Amino acid sequence: MRILSLLLVFLSAAPMNRASFVNGRAHAGEELTSDLPASEHLRNIGSAVDQRGMCVMTSIEMAARWQGLESMRGLRDWCAKEAGGAYPAKVDRQLKAFCASRGMPVPAYLQYEGRSVTTLLELCERTGRMACITYGYSPRYGGTIAHMICCPKFGGRLAVCLDSNFPGESGYEWMSRDELVRRVTYPTGSGWLFVWLAPPPPPPPHN
């Protein structure tokens, strides 16, 4: 009986049944808000120092490309000269050093750590900005991961993940908004969000 109880607790806590599916740029009448062309997607790489992944700066550079920050091209590769992996203070330091190396000011950005990621994701959606968010689980990986991805959609019924390990317009991962928030804060209950404050590109003209 005790073993059964422990198993039920484990299953209720594990994200095994959290549904998502891979699709293109649109599904069931819903489309990406931040529709970064596939030609601008970046594939994650390992650091030249220790081969640890560069998912944070890969995501941050993709978001910069969406928001027209051309001066930030090459950010990921420049940062890959250091050890991989990242956290908010390291991002602050690397952005400052990268911009200093190019003799330019650091573009305005916001970082947030905590449980209340929904409000910020909704604000990014309304303003057309692409958030970079922690991602603790996906069936693509089969379990818990330490990862950062881009969020090109958080409106309507569905949210979307643009994962630098699966770039391209056929590799978007779709799920409910609640499910995305769970993955952002899984397994610690706290998430990390980065967003450039530069305006997004103008909407396409109507025919």
N, C-alpha and C positions, 0 to 999 in steps of 0.2 A: 504494500500500500504506500509506504514511504517513497519507494522508487517511482511509482506511478505519479505521486504528487510532485516530486522533483521534476519529472519529465514534463508534466503539464506546465509548471512554472517556466521551464526552459523554453518550451514551445511558444508560450505567450510573450516571452521577451525577445525571442529571435525573430529576425526579419524574413524568415523563409517564405512566407506567403504574400509578401508585399509585391503587388503586381506592377509590372511595367512591360513595355514592348518597344521594339525598334521599328522606326518608320522614317519616312522622308520629311519634307518641310511642311506638310499639312496632313490633317487627319480629321474626319467627321466634321468638316466645315470650319475647323480651327487651324490657324496658320501661325507661323513664327512671328513674333513681334520684332525681334532683332535678327533679321534674316541675313547674316553675314555670308557672303558668297563662299562656296566651297573652295574656290581658288585662294581664299584668304585664311582658311583653316590651317592650323599648325598641328603637326603630330608631336606628341611628347617625346623627349629624348632623355638620355642619362647625362649627368654632369661629367665633364671631362676629368674631374678630380676623383670622384668615387662611384660614378655610374648611378647614383641615386636619381630618382626621377625629378624632372623640372616642371611638374604639372602646374604649380602655382604661377610661375612666370610665363609658362605657355598660355595659360588661361588669361592672365592679365594682359599679355600682348595681343591676344585675339580680341579682347574687349576694347583695347585701344584702337585696333584697326577698325572695328565697328564704329567707334565714335570719332573717327577722323584724326586721331593723334598720330600723324605720320612720323613725327619726331621720335616716337617710341619703337619704331621698327628696329629689330635687332636686339631688343631688350633681353629676350630669353637667352639667346646665344651668348650675349655678353655676360649674363649672370651665370651661365653654365661653366664659366672658367673657375668658379668657386665650387665648393661642395654642394650637392643637391639637397633637396628638402627645404622647406621654408616655414616661417611663422610671421606674425604681424611685424614685430620689431625688425626682423631681418629684411622684410619687404621694404620697410621705411628706409633702412640703411642702403639697400641696393638701389632703390629708385633715386635716392639722393646722389649716390656715387655715379650711377649711370648718367644722370643729367649733368652732373659736374664735369664728367669726361667729355661731354658734348658742348659744354659752355652754355647751358640753357636752364631755365627754371623748371622745377618739378611741376607738372600739371596737377591741378587740384584733384584730390581723390578722397574717399572715405573708407575706413576700415571699421568693422563692428565685430565684436565677440559677445555672444550671449545666447539666450533662449528665444528672444523675440525677433526672429528673422522674417516672419510673415509680413510685417508692416513695411520693412525695407524692400522686400521683394515686390510687394504691390506698388511701392513708389517707383521702383526701377521700371516696372511694367508700364505704369501710367506715363512716364517720361521717356520711354523708349531706350533706356540704357540697359546694357548687358551686365548683369551681376556675375561675379566670380564667387563661388560658394564651395564650402567643404562638402564632401560626399562620402558618407561612411559605409554605404552598402549598395550593391547592385548584383542582380543575378548573373550579370556578365562576368563577375569576378568570383562568384560562388561563396561569398562571405564578407566579413568586415574588411574594409580597406581604409587607408589614410590617403585621401585624394582630394583634389580640387578640380572643379569643372566650371563651365559657363552655363548660365541660365538664359536662353534666348526667348523664353516664353513663360509667363506666370499668370496669364489672364484666362478668362473663360472657365471651363471645367478642368482643363488639362494644363500641366506644366511640362517643360521639356529640358532635357540635359544635353549639352554639347560637350562631349568627353574627348579630350585631346588624344586619348588612346584609341579612339574610334572616329577619326575625322571623316568628313565627306557628307554630302547632303542625303545619303541613304542611311546614315548611322546615328540619327537622333534617337534618344531614348525618351519615350512618352510615358506619363503616369498622372495620377491625380495630384492636385496641388498639395493636399494633406500628405500624400506619400513623399513628395519631394521634400517637404519641410521635415518629415521624420528622418529622411536620409541625410539632410544637412546637419542635423543635430545628433545623429547616431554615431557612436554608442554612448557618448558622455552626457547628452542632454543639452549641449551647448554647441553652437556653430560659429563659423567665421565667414564674413562677407566682405568682399572688396568691390568697390565700384568707382570708376572714373566719373568726375563731375562735369566733364565736357559734354556739350549737347550732342544728341544723336544726329545721324544724317536726316535730312528732310524726308517726309513720306513721298512715295512715288506719285507722280501726277495722275489724276483720274482721267479716263478717256471720255 
